[in-house]
Amino acid sequence: MTDDAHTANRRASPRQRRYRFAIGFSAAIGAIIGAWMVFDQPAGRDSATMMLTGSLSPSFAIAASLVWALGLAFAMILYHRAIDDHEERAWLWASLAGWYAVIFPTPVWWVLHRAALAPPVDAMMLFALSLIVNAAVWAWLKFR
């Protein structure tokens, strides 16, 4: 049996299983909230309107907020129990880069808005920027 075939047939280690569960749990939380948001929309609302300007029902907003906050807290614990030193280092630097992606543009944007030179600060746009930067730095450090 070749090394590749042996590796493919070997059972995942407990750490690998914990890691996969943490990532799968996080993906499931996002999928549940995303699918629920789609089903909660009024008939005829397109996805662009839903994501950018559509209002949400109070029941969905409260429940999704709770699922997000509690699910994220639980997923973070699972993730940190499963990662090794290499991934922890990648995660820490990626988190710092994601934070920088928020703290640099936010005050600039806010000041420009106060001078009527920019639209109001968009928290979700900054959140998305932070996630993109975080993911890019994490992937670069983890897989290089």
C-alpha positions, -999 to +999 in steps of 0.1 A: +000+000+000+014+034-009+018+062+016-011+081-001-034+051+000-025+045+036-031+081+046-064+081+028-076+050+047-063+061+081-089+074+105-088+110+114-071+119+147-092+132+176-078+167+169-088+165+132-123+153+142-126+182+167-114+207+140-138+194+113-166+195+138-158+231+148-157+242+111-188+222+103-207+237+132-197+272+122-208+266+086-241+251+099-248+282+120-243+304+089-264+282+067-292+281+092-293+319+095-290+324+058-317+299+048-340+313+076-335+348+063-345+338+028-377+320+041-385+350+063-387+374+033-420+386+018-430+371-015-414+387-045-384+403-028-353+396-048-320+386-031-302+419-038-330+439-020-330+413+008-293+417+014-288+454+009-319+473+019-347+449+029-362+450+063-362+420+086-390+408+108-385+414+145-388+378+153-361+368+128-338+396+139-340+386+176-337+349+170-309+352+144-290+375+167-292+350+195-283+321+173-253+341+159-240+352+192-244+319+210-233+298+181-202+320+175-192+318+212-196+280+211-178+276+178-149+297+190-144+274+220-146+244+198-121+259+173-096+269+199-096+234+214-089+219+181-062+240+165-025+234+166+003+260+172+007+267+135-030+274+129-032+294+162-004+317+149-021+321+116-054+328+133-038+354+157-022+373+128-053+371+106-074+384+135-051+413+140-051+421+102-090+419+103-090+443+132-067+467+113-091+465+084-117+480+107-097+505+128-080+522+099-110+530+076-137+536+102-125+569+117-115+582+083-149+573+068-167+588+099-148+621+097-154+623+059-191+616+065-193+643+092-179+668+066-206+656+041-179+641+018-189+604+022-220+584+029-228+572+064-205+546+078-217+511+068-210+486+096-217+456+074-193+468+047-166+472+074-175+438+088-172+422+053-139+439+047-126+426+081-137+390+072-121+392+038-088+405+051-089+379+080-096+350+056-069+361+031-042+365+058-053+332+075-052+312+043-018+327+033-002+319+066-018+285+070-012+272+035+021+288+024 
